């Protein structure tokens, strides 16, 4: 005898029915919940013994066809559909309602739908629910609904049809279904319908099939279609739920491109499940760990790729950070298939299901370069600290950023005291403006500067120093600070002072003594009639005059060489030569000059004294001399050539001047040639000797063209 009422309010069937039933029992405590293992178990239950069936539909598990078999028992069916399965197909198969198994509130939604179904199972409410459900279905704008008769004439089209095909529903109703099909499918469609009507054999999968449709403008549209069938008094009606697949195909294409990019990536990319086992590994990831085939790592645990110490670090520090913060990035040491290890940069990101995305890169080359740079840095720092001079780096604000041990030793300040100290704090206040301007010239004008001042110690002692600073640039060439050297010149200053005193005393005594000698010689000469004695007195006078001239040359040399304010700059050698010849004594000289319009070089104005000295030297040692002065321009240098017809400069003197070695000076040249050499060198030029076509020596001064 059939039961008079249901023995179970809700029966769950399909994959994962047990956890679903447990959650429903908590949500629907006023209803009885049971589970069955199969659709057949539902079919074995007496008619009327079940009030509602929950069909748990998952890809590869309970199929949509099973929903159709359950619905055939005239029992309400709520399909709980996995996002990868087709909700449309479940509706077409006869499900009363469909709930997508996604979102944190999915069980609450399912419970609400079941409760609504159970309360609406009474006959009057059921009659009212059918039109409402149909209206809800056909008014859905995410898919179109059509009904077609057995002659392939469209009987009904929902509003979403226009969005997909471009036809208003009323315009399609009464038209052949082929109106929205590409022409190449027309014959196959008619043959398939005829075959089904004659034999009941389906040529297509009615639960889901992807086919192209035809838009009103003639373009083709990718579609996903689910079919159903109803038999009425007027004949057969076929229903179709149609989805526009353009967006989905675009997403799939994007995913395909992403998958291709992942496979082609030089970085290792892997997916791990919640247990830490590899579900996916790209080729680069496998290769980084020394595996030829990515499949060799699938289902393996990540621990197989690390030594015990790294496993302990990962489990103690890294994975807890990932769990708390959702991600972690850092350096680890991986282990290859052959047992060798390598440094790696690794990024871990947690997924919603507890799994991980792992991106790894072999950084062996970077670590090797980093170690080399660190070794080189230590080497450079050891050299800097070993310098006998104070080394320092100033920031763009003029404060100390880096220094060597010598600066600590000289100033008496500790590292903590020097860090961030203004550089002018170790300079006497009287020199602040001058040294501050020099620092600004380096930082803002980007020019190297050398300046002398004192270095103040912590105890207040002022130690004479020469400071040289140059711009410090970053990799882009931007000036970020100043790098400098401070050299103790206390002994140099003392030597200069001593030499200056000796020079002044010597010049004073020489000048006084030569004045006395020449005066006494002249006085004696006035009373001597002996020719031999007169000649001897003339020799004494000339020697005294030469000695006096040497003293004056020494004074000029000291003044020029001590002139620290003269810097190399662009000058016109033609104007320099003209000025030199105006100051030189040229009376009695056969002088010719060959100058271009202009010849600009980088030198100092002291070159004028060198040219004057060469002309005066020739005049004082050659009777009625012939002198040729010429300026010639080359590709990158400009030459001043002074040639005479004298006896020439001896080879040993040329060698001494060019090698800067001390040697006796001959034929009365005295200090003059040395003065020319010193001026030329300090001006950035070179001095050479050539044979003169006049018979004497040609002295050539060469300077870089500006």
Secondary structure, 3 states (H helix, E strand, C coil): CCCCCCCEEEEEEECCHHHHHHHHHHHCCCCCEEEECCHHHHHCCCCCCEEEEEEEECCCCCCHHHHHHHHCCCCEEEEEECCCCCHHHHHHCCCCEEEECCCCCHHHHHHHHHHHHHHCCCHHHHHHHHHHHHHHHHCCCCCEEEEEECCCEEEEECCHHHHHHCCCHHHHCCCEHHHHCCHHHHHHHHHHHHHHHHHCCCCCCCCCEEEEEECCCCCEEEEEEEEEEEEECCEEEEEEEEEECHHHHHHHHHHHHHHHHHHHCCCEEEEECCCCEEEEECHHHHHHCCCCCHHHCCCCEHHHHCCHHHHHHHHHHHHHHHHHHCEEEEEEEEECCCCCEEEEEEEEEECCCCCEEEEEEECHHHHHHHHHHHHHHHHHHHHHHHCCCEEEEEECCCEEEEECHHHHHHHCCCHHHHCCCEHHHHECHHHHHHHHHHHHHHHHHCCCEEEEEEEECCCCCEEEEEEEEEEEECCCCCEEEEEEEEEECHHHHHHHHHHHHHHHHHHHHHHHHHHHHHHHHHHHHCCCCCHHHHHHHHHHHHHHHHHHHHHHHHHHHHHHHCCCCCCCEEEEHHHHHHHHHHHCCCCCCEEEEECCCCCEEEECCCHHHHHHHHHHHHHHHCCCCEEEEEEEECCCEEEEEEEECCCCCCHHHHHHHHHCCCCCCCCCCCCHHHHHHHHHHHCCCEEEEEECCCCCEEEEEEEEEC
